[in-house]
Every structure is written in structure tokens, then in C-alpha cells.
Amino acid sequence: MKICDLTQFYSPLSGGVKRYVHEKIDYVRNHSPEDEHVLIVPGPKTEVTTNARSRVYSIHSPLVSRSSRYRALLNLRAIEEILERERPDLIESSDPYQIGWKAIAAGRALKVPVVGFYHSHFPEAYLQGSAKFLGKRGTQRAMKLTRAYVRKLYNRFQLTLVPSEVLAEVLSEWGVHNVRPVRLGVNTGVFKPAPDDSSATRQSLGISRSQTLLLYVGRLAREKNTQTLFRGFELLRRRNGNHFHLLVIGDGPQRNRVARLQRCVRHVSWISYCSDCVELARYYRAADLFVHPGGSDRNEVVHLGPTRRPCDGESL
């Protein structure tokens, strides 16, 4: 079988969607010798990279975010040409915008099934940030229109995949049919208990054993509610002095808030991007608590820590 993934949520600094499609590529390479994988994404130039039974097509696309390096894949004709040449047996779209509609049209022309993956609950996340400008009535109207759009798009897919049962219930309530939850899981070959390397990791960050290390991993953006994380840590520091240390791994539009927090509060560390999952697992093992400020994120959070036991008298 030849599977083709389409997405524009892909960049050198992107996270979840990129990880998802590359895990597919790795699986085909290592465990599925009879299958092939094709990936179509935006990029700084048009090129194709071939590796074993996978091909990654990069289509020249304009930059829309300098922080995350995301690009808008607008050349739909190039997508159509690649699909006509590759003739996949299954198309999967991870995009709720123009790429999603193009995938549906291409699947109909090629007479192959097309599935959508609803990775994040984008309507609620975006409308939460604009509520103060639209007002209550305007927000309700915008949400109604957004629900209609989601229903119209995703009911055209043969199947809509979601990363949690909670999100499946939400889309079903909105009138999206044939929704299937797919747990993304954790790579337990990497994210697992290991010989205690937390002391060295904490020492490299300048964190003492007596401090409680809080870890946030994700984009620094309004829809992730990271402003609440920063305000919360400021309050925590005022009440508890030097007892807590915050490690932020990620980048985004609110990076200035992290830099400002670092200038005002000593016990804050920031790593803009961590591409090595082995290194990322090391930071998880060193942390006492994983913090997740997203109040509207319907995706489930997998808690991979803590693995270090608190010191005597240390409250978490």
C-alpha cells in the first residue's frame, strides 16, 4: 500500500504533526517492507527527498511565521501533479484549510479514499483569543459558523481521525460523522525510566536538588494559553521565593514574554527547540512536574513524569 500525507503544519521547528508523519515514515522503513509513504509539505524551495520506500515532496511556499517557520502551501496545482504521478492508495490530510479541500478533490479524481486527521481543536483555540474583540454575541456567531465549516469539511472525508475520545465526542456533537479516536501513544523505547541522569541535567541548567523543577513543552502562543503559565510562575515565585524553577522548551509569538520573565526572575530556563527526542526525554526525567496551561486544548496530555522523588519535606 502507498500512503500519502498532506499537511502545511510542517517546518524545521514544528512539533506534533511533524512527529506524527515522521513516525509513519520510520514505521514503513523499519517494519512494513511492502508499503510506501509519500509526504507533501511546504518548504523554502521545491524539491524531493527520497529515502528507502519514502519520498518527501517540498513545495516552494511563502513564509507566514518567522518564529515557527510555518509556510502557507498555496500551489495546489503542484499537489495535484504529485498525486497524479504517485497514485497513492490512501490520502490523509492533516490540514483544515485549502489543503484539506484539495485532498478531497484529488481523492475523488483518483478514486482513492481520503481521511482527515483533526489534530487540534483550532476553532475553540482561535476564538478564545478573539472573544474580547468580538464580544459574547459575536463570539457565539463566529463559533456557529466555525462549527458549520468543520462539519461541512470533515463530513466529506471517508474517516476523520482524532487524537482523543474527548475530541471525538466534541466533533460528533457538532455533527461530524464517522469519527475515530486514535491514541498517538508514547515511544516507550525513548521515554522511559532510566539510570538516574537527572542530577547532571539539573546541574547543566543551574537547578539545585532542593528546587522543584516545572517543565513546559510546546509552542509559545496565545492559543496554548502560555500567558497564564508566565503569570502563574510569577505569582509562585513571589510566594515561594527560590523554591521553584521553570524550564520552557518551545518557541513562538510569545517568546518575548519568556525573555522578559528571565530578566525579572532568575530561576527560568528556556530552550527554543529540542529536535532530539532522547535529549527531550532526559529533560522530562529531570522534571518534578509537567505543567500544561491550555484551558481549551481538548487533546489529552500524557504525563511522563516525575521520576525524581521529592526531597524530604518538599511539597509538590
C-alpha positions in Angstrom: 0.0 0.0 0.0 1.1 3.5 -0.8 0.0 6.2 1.8 0.3 9.9 1.1 0.2 12.5 3.9 -0.6 16.2 3.1 0.0 19.0 5.6 1.1 22.5 5.8 1.7 22.3 9.6 5.3 21.4 9.0 8.6 23.3 9.4 12.1 22.8 10.7 10.8 24.0 14.1 7.4 22.3 14.2 6.3 19.7 16.7 3.3 17.3 16.9 2.2 16.9 13.3 5.7 16.6 12.0 6.5 14.0 14.6 3.3 12.1 13.6 4.2 11.9 9.9 7.8 11.0 10.5 6.9 8.2 12.9 4.9 6.8 9.9 7.9 7.1 7.7 10.1 5.3 10.3 7.5 2.6 10.7 7.3 1.9 6.9 11.1 1.9 6.7 11.6 -0.5 9.6 8.5 -2.7 9.9 6.5 -2.6 6.7 8.6 -3.7 3.7 5.6 -3.9 1.3 4.4 -0.4 1.9 5.5 3.1 0.7 5.0 6.5 2.1 4.7 9.9 0.4 4.7 13.2 2.3 3.8 16.6 0.7 4.7 19.7 2.7 5.5 23.4 2.2 9.2 24.5 2.1 11.6 27.2 1.1 12.1 25.6 -2.3 10.6 22.9 -4.5 12.5 19.6 -4.1 12.0 15.9 -3.4 14.0 13.8 -0.9 14.0 10.0 -1.4 14.8 7.5 1.4 14.2 3.8 1.0 10.4 3.5 0.4 9.5 7.1 1.4 9.5 10.4 -0.6 9.2 13.8 0.9 8.0 16.5 -1.6 8.7 20.1 -0.5 6.8 22.7 -2.5 8.0 26.3 -2.5 5.7 28.3 -0.3 5.6 31.8 1.3 6.6 32.2 5.0 3.8 33.1 7.3 5.5 32.8 10.7 9.2 33.8 11.3 9.2 32.2 14.8 7.9 28.8 13.9 8.9 28.9 10.2 5.5 27.8 9.1 4.6 28.3 5.4 1.3 28.6 3.5 1.1 25.9 0.8 -0.7 27.8 -1.9 0.4 25.9 -5.0 -2.4 23.5 -5.2 -1.6 22.6 -8.8 1.8 21.2 -7.7 0.0 19.0 -5.1 -2.3 17.7 -7.9 0.7 16.9 -10.1 2.4 15.0 -7.4 -0.7 12.9 -6.6 -1.3 12.1 -10.2 2.3 10.9 -10.5 2.4 8.9 -7.3 -1.1 7.4 -7.5 -1.4 6.6 -3.7 -3.8 4.0 -2.4 -4.8 6.3 0.5 -4.6 10.1 1.1 -4.5 11.6 4.6 -4.9 15.3 5.2 -3.7 17.0 8.4 -5.0 20.4 7.3 -8.4 22.0 7.9 -7.9 24.7 5.2 -7.1 24.7 1.5 -5.0 21.5 1.6 -7.9 19.6 3.1 -10.3 20.6 0.3 -7.6 19.8 -2.3 -7.1 16.3 -0.8 -10.8 15.6 -1.1 -11.0 16.8 -4.7 -7.8 14.8 -5.6 -9.1 11.6 -4.0 -12.4 11.9 -5.9 -10.5 12.3 -9.2 -8.1 9.4 -8.5 -10.9 7.3 -7.0 -9.0 6.6 -3.7 -10.2 7.1 -0.1 -9.3 10.3 1.7 -9.2 10.6 5.5 -8.7 13.7 7.6 -6.8 14.0 10.9 -8.2 16.6 13.2 -5.0 17.2 15.2 -6.1 20.1 17.4 -9.3 21.9 18.2 -8.4 25.1 16.3 -11.9 26.8 16.3 -12.1 27.0 20.1 -8.4 27.9 20.5 -8.6 30.8 18.0 -12.0 32.2 19.1 -10.9 32.2 22.7 -8.2 34.8 21.8 -10.6 36.9 19.8 -13.5 36.9 22.3 -12.7 40.2 23.8 -12.9 41.9 20.4 -16.0 40.1 19.1 -18.0 40.2 22.3 -20.2 37.5 23.6 -22.8 37.6 20.8 -20.1 37.9 18.1 -18.2 35.0 19.5 -21.3 32.8 19.6 -22.0 33.7 16.0 -18.4 33.0 14.9 -18.4 29.7 16.7 -21.7 28.7 15.0 -20.1 29.5 11.6 -17.0 27.6 12.5 -18.9 24.5 13.6 -20.7 24.6 10.3 -17.4 24.9 8.4 -15.9 21.9 10.3 -19.0 19.9 9.7 -19.0 20.7 6.0 -15.3 19.9 5.5 -14.9 16.8 7.6 -18.1 15.0 6.6 -16.5 14.9 3.1 -13.7 12.6 4.3 -14.3 8.9 4.4 -13.0 9.0 8.0 -12.0 11.7 10.5 -9.2 10.7 12.9 -8.8 12.5 16.3 -6.2 12.1 19.0 -8.6 11.5 21.9 -12.0 10.3 22.8 -12.9 13.7 24.2 -12.3 15.4 20.9 -14.2 12.6 19.1 -17.3 13.4 21.3 -17.0 17.1 20.5 -16.9 16.6 16.7 -19.8 14.1 17.0 -21.8 16.7 18.9 -21.0 19.1 16.1 -22.5 16.7 13.5 -19.3 15.2 12.1 -19.9 11.6 11.2 -17.5 8.6 11.2 -15.1 10.0 13.8 -12.4 7.6 15.1 -10.2 8.3 18.0 -6.6 7.2 17.5 -4.3 7.3 20.5 -0.9 8.7 19.4 0.9 6.9 22.2 4.4 7.4 23.6 7.7 6.0 22.3 8.5 3.9 25.3 11.9 3.0 23.8 12.9 6.6 24.5 10.5 8.0 27.1 11.1 5.5 29.9 12.7 5.4 33.3 16.5 5.2 33.0 19.5 5.2 35.3 19.3 8.5 37.3 20.7 11.1 34.9 18.5 13.9 36.4 21.3 15.3 38.6 23.5 16.0 35.6 20.7 17.5 33.7 19.6 19.7 36.5 23.2 20.8 37.1 23.6 21.8 33.5 20.5 24.1 33.9 21.8 25.5 37.2 19.0 23.9 39.2 19.7 22.7 42.8 18.4 19.5 44.2 16.2 21.3 46.7 14.3 23.2 43.9 11.1 21.9 42.3 11.6 21.8 38.5 8.5 22.7 36.4 8.6 21.7 32.7 6.5 23.2 29.8 7.0 21.8 26.3 5.1 23.3 23.4 4.5 26.4 21.3 4.6 29.8 23.0 1.4 31.1 21.6 -1.9 32.6 22.8 -3.9 29.5 21.8 -1.7 27.4 24.1 -2.6 29.8 27.0 1.1 30.3 27.8 0.4 33.8 29.2 -1.3 32.1 32.1 1.8 29.9 32.6 4.0 33.0 32.8 1.7 34.9 35.2 1.3 31.8 37.3 5.0 31.3 37.7 5.5 35.0 38.7 2.9 34.5 41.5 4.5 31.3 42.5 7.9 32.9 42.7 6.6 35.8 44.8 5.0 33.4 47.3 7.7 30.8 47.5 10.9 32.6 46.6 13.5 30.4 45.0 11.8 27.1 45.7 10.7 26.6 42.0 12.5 26.7 38.7 10.7 26.8 35.3 12.1 25.1 32.2 10.4 26.2 28.9 11.1 24.2 25.8 9.5 25.7 22.7 9.2 28.9 20.6 6.5 31.1 19.2 5.0 34.6 19.2 5.2 34.9 23.0 8.9 34.3 23.2 9.3 37.9 24.3 7.3 37.0 27.4 9.9 34.3 28.3 12.8 36.7 27.7 11.1 39.3 29.9 10.4 36.7 32.6 14.1 35.6 32.5 15.2 39.2 33.1 12.9 39.6 36.1 13.1 36.1 37.6 16.4 34.3 37.9 15.0 30.7 38.0 13.7 30.4 34.5 15.5 28.4 31.7 14.5 28.5 28.0 15.3 26.1 25.2 13.8 27.3 21.9 13.7 24.0 20.2 14.7 20.4 21.0 14.8 18.1 18.0 16.5 15.2 19.7 13.8 13.1 21.4 16.5 11.3 23.5 17.5 14.7 24.9 13.9 15.7 25.4 13.3 12.5 27.4 16.2 13.5 29.6 14.5 16.8 30.5 11.3 15.0 31.3 13.1 12.7 33.7 14.8 15.6 35.4 11.5 17.5 36.0 9.3 17.2 39.0 6.1 18.4 37.4 4.9 18.8 33.8 2.8 21.9 33.5 0.1 22.3 30.9 -1.7 25.7 30.9 -4.0 25.1 27.9 -7.6 25.6 29.2 -9.2 24.9 25.8 -7.0 22.2 24.5 -9.2 19.1 24.0 -6.3 16.8 23.3 -5.2 14.6 26.2 -1.9 15.2 27.9 0.4 12.3 28.6 2.2 12.8 31.9 5.6 11.2 31.6 7.0 12.3 35.0 8.0 12.9 37.6 10.7 10.2 38.0 12.7 12.0 40.6 11.3 11.6 44.1 10.8 14.9 46.1 13.3 15.6 48.8 12.2 15.2 52.4 9.8 17.9 53.3 9.4 19.0 49.7 5.7 19.6 48.8 4.6 19.3 45.2 
